[in-house]
Amino acid sequence: MAITESVRSDSPGEPIDDEARVLDLCRRLLAEAPPAETSPVEFLGRQFDLGLAWVHFPEGHGGLGLSPKLQKTINETLGRAKAPRAGAMNPIGHGMGAPTIVTHGSDEQKRRYLRPLFTNEEIWCQLFSEPGAGSDVAGLSSRAVRDGDEWLVNGQKVWTTLAHMSRFGMLVARTDPDAPKHKGLTYFVVDMQAPGVEVRPLYQITGEAEFNEVYFTDVRIPDAERLGEVGEGWRVSLTTLMNERVSIGGQIPPRGSGFAGELMKTFTATGPHDATTRDRVMRLWIRAEVLRLTNIRASQNRSQGTPGPEGSIGKMAMAEVHKDISECAVDLLGAAGTLFPAGYPMARPETTALWSNPQQAFLRSRANSIEGGTTEIMKNILGERVLGLPGDIRTDKDRPWIEVPRS
Ligand SMILES: Cc1cc2nc3c(=O)[nH]c(=O)nc-3n(C[C@H](O)[C@H](O)[C@H](O)COP(=O)(O)OP(=O)(O)OC[C@H]3O[C@@H](n4cnc5c(N)ncnc54)[C@H](O)[C@@H]3O)c2cc1C
């Protein structure tokens, strides 16, 4: 059966509803590719081909053009069958790359990139932040200069998570320094194996280098690898950034799992506890549950899968909940909490780990209020876009970027 063929109910001639359709396709996938006997790449490839990767994406590009709400049904059904999880190895590709490509990419780019991204055969990274441009990412300095059918890129990016594992990067570069900062940017897909791309590890407080510095020296990018129009890089970047907040802060783990579940494991392993400690743990569990329910509501309000400012609420709340839970877990360990079980391995991990043990989670979660936009920036977004408060003072908004003083 072709993947686009409509599935019919028992009553001949009558289309069954969308949920029944995706459940039927899930059953078919599990029957044809039993997870226990199928390699993750093979399973995920078949999931993509059946339109069950991102169900709201167009048919032929990993979706069925249906409501994104149905993705939860698919994920739960496949999860119960112990099917491989798609996003864990490629969090940036799945969380931000795919929605950006499907929104702004050409058909050729969608065909080329989405499937191997979903199967994790090609890992992606995000090349936005620079030493002089983090919160103010639109002020970035990396240059791309047109040279025939190509662009010549020079500059430096920083904090690039998983660049050392990546096949492709989402790169924003300045193509018109005479335009105001938001208007002179262009967005590219860059081959991380191209000559002139150099990736150097940056070690974190956990002793691991999840992220990197990336240097570009005369790197050539074909114009065909541009995403969106020349000068429209900020508009394309907003799709990445809005999805980044949801990808980091909008997780919906099953009730009592995730950080809340890990806290309960530590609580149980270290008990019995006095009433004050029980009260502290209970309050944290409730905060995690409120965040989970808020994220469910936010995801159900999104009819087309493009997040709005509600993503900033989840991102901001998640950072504080994670920090407080991991701090409590370390306290529960008592003196043992001061020991770091993994030591400082100075390793370059293959993916990002938020909770390996309470001590690692305590250290790693410090970054949650920085990565994907700081808590202060989330508050600015919410103040301006949700509460309608006066905007942040922006003196450089309409000035040519080249005239704006920078360090
Ligand atoms: C673990 C981790 C992973 C990351 N991964 C990536 C990645 O893969 N790709 C990528 O491109 N980047 C990545 N980043 C970078 C991240 O996006 C930036 O660190 C973040 O946007 C903040 O920028 P900055 O570090 O330059 O701090 P700055 O922007 O210099 O901010 C310094 C301080 O000033 C505050 N501040 C700045 N401007 C304002 C304002 N207008 N109003 C109020 N307060 C303000 C900030 O909140 C912060 O407290 C990662 C960061 C971390 C920690």
The ligand as an SDF file (V2000), in Angstrom:
LIG
                    3D

 53 58  0  0  0  0  0  0  0  0999 V2000
   24.9300   24.0990   27.4900 C   0  0  0  0  0  0  0  0  0  0  0  0
   24.8430   25.1340   26.4140 C   0  0  0  0  0  0  0  0  0  0  0  0
   24.6420   24.7390   25.0960 C   0  0  0  0  0  0  0  0  0  0  0  0
   24.5560   25.6820   24.0720 C   0  0  0  0  0  0  0  0  0  0  0  0
   24.4180   25.2410   22.7840 N   0  0  0  0  0  0  0  0  0  0  0  0
   24.4050   26.1490   21.7700 C   0  0  0  0  0  0  0  0  0  0  0  0
   24.3370   25.7080   20.4100 C   0  0  0  0  0  0  0  0  0  0  0  0
   24.2860   24.5160   20.1210 O   0  0  0  0  0  0  0  0  0  0  0  0
   24.3530   26.6280   19.4280 N   0  0  0  0  0  0  0  0  0  0  0  0
   24.3940   27.9730   19.6960 C   0  0  0  0  0  0  0  0  0  0  0  0
   24.3830   28.7600   18.7460 O   0  0  0  0  0  0  0  0  0  0  0  0
   24.4750   28.4290   20.9730 N   0  0  0  0  0  0  0  0  0  0  0  0
   24.4720   27.5510   22.0160 C   0  0  0  0  0  0  0  0  0  0  0  0
   24.5640   27.9890   23.3160 N   0  0  0  0  0  0  0  0  0  0  0  0
   24.7310   29.4210   23.5610 C   0  0  0  0  0  0  0  0  0  0  0  0
   23.5380   30.0960   24.2070 C   0  0  0  0  0  0  0  0  0  0  0  0
   22.4840   30.2720   23.2830 O   0  0  0  0  0  0  0  0  0  0  0  0
   24.0300   31.4360   24.7650 C   0  0  0  0  0  0  0  0  0  0  0  0
   24.9540   31.1380   25.7870 O   0  0  0  0  0  0  0  0  0  0  0  0
   22.9100   32.2710   25.3190 C   0  0  0  0  0  0  0  0  0  0  0  0
   22.0610   32.7340   24.3010 O   0  0  0  0  0  0  0  0  0  0  0  0
   23.4650   33.5080   26.1020 C   0  0  0  0  0  0  0  0  0  0  0  0
   24.3980   34.2020   25.3450 O   0  0  0  0  0  0  0  0  0  0  0  0
   25.8180   34.5870   25.9820 P   0  0  0  0  0  0  0  0  0  0  0  0
   26.4060   33.3470   26.5670 O   0  0  0  0  0  0  0  0  0  0  0  0
   26.5910   35.2960   24.9320 O   0  0  0  0  0  0  0  0  0  0  0  0
   25.4870   35.5770   27.1800 O   0  0  0  0  0  0  0  0  0  0  0  0
   25.1710   37.1300   27.0720 P   0  0  0  0  0  0  0  0  0  0  0  0
   24.1990   37.3660   25.9730 O   0  0  0  0  0  0  0  0  0  0  0  0
   26.4620   37.8780   27.0360 O   0  0  0  0  0  0  0  0  0  0  0  0
   24.4470   37.3950   28.4470 O   0  0  0  0  0  0  0  0  0  0  0  0
   25.1430   37.6260   29.6860 C   0  0  0  0  0  0  0  0  0  0  0  0
   24.1100   37.9550   30.7430 C   0  0  0  0  0  0  0  0  0  0  0  0
   23.4260   39.1740   30.3930 O   0  0  0  0  0  0  0  0  0  0  0  0
   22.0050   38.9590   30.3810 C   0  0  0  0  0  0  0  0  0  0  0  0
   21.4030   39.7630   29.2970 N   0  0  0  0  0  0  0  0  0  0  0  0
   21.8890   39.9040   28.0360 C   0  0  0  0  0  0  0  0  0  0  0  0
   21.0510   40.6900   27.3150 N   0  0  0  0  0  0  0  0  0  0  0  0
   20.0170   41.0380   28.1320 C   0  0  0  0  0  0  0  0  0  0  0  0
   18.8370   41.8510   27.9760 C   0  0  0  0  0  0  0  0  0  0  0  0
   18.5510   42.4370   26.7940 N   0  0  0  0  0  0  0  0  0  0  0  0
   17.9910   41.9700   29.0340 N   0  0  0  0  0  0  0  0  0  0  0  0
   18.2860   41.3670   30.2350 C   0  0  0  0  0  0  0  0  0  0  0  0
   19.4050   40.6130   30.4430 N   0  0  0  0  0  0  0  0  0  0  0  0
   20.2540   40.4480   29.4180 C   0  0  0  0  0  0  0  0  0  0  0  0
   21.8490   37.4830   30.1100 C   0  0  0  0  0  0  0  0  0  0  0  0
   20.6100   37.0120   30.5840 O   0  0  0  0  0  0  0  0  0  0  0  0
   23.0180   36.8890   30.8920 C   0  0  0  0  0  0  0  0  0  0  0  0
   22.7030   36.7530   32.2370 O   0  0  0  0  0  0  0  0  0  0  0  0
   24.6450   27.0650   24.3690 C   0  0  0  0  0  0  0  0  0  0  0  0
   24.8320   27.4650   25.7070 C   0  0  0  0  0  0  0  0  0  0  0  0
   24.9390   26.5220   26.7110 C   0  0  0  0  0  0  0  0  0  0  0  0
   25.1320   26.9860   28.1200 C   0  0  0  0  0  0  0  0  0  0  0  0
  1  2  1  0
  2  3  1  0
  2 52  2  0
  3  4  2  0
  4  5  1  0
  4 50  1  0
  5  6  2  0
  6  7  1  0
  6 13  1  0
  7  8  2  0
  7  9  1  0
  9 10  1  0
 10 11  2  0
 10 12  1  0
 12 13  2  0
 13 14  1  0
 14 15  1  0
 14 50  1  0
 15 16  1  0
 16 17  1  0
 16 18  1  0
 18 19  1  0
 18 20  1  0
 20 21  1  0
 20 22  1  0
 22 23  1  0
 23 24  1  0
 24 25  2  0
 24 26  1  0
 24 27  1  0
 27 28  1  0
 28 29  2  0
 28 30  1  0
 28 31  1  0
 31 32  1  0
 32 33  1  0
 33 34  1  0
 33 48  1  0
 34 35  1  0
 35 36  1  0
 35 46  1  0
 36 37  1  0
 36 45  1  0
 37 38  2  0
 38 39  1  0
 39 40  1  0
 39 45  2  0
 40 41  1  0
 40 42  2  0
 42 43  1  0
 43 44  2  0
 44 45  1  0
 46 47  1  0
 46 48  1  0
 48 49  1  0
 50 51  2  0
 51 52  1  0
 52 53  1  0
M  END
$$$$
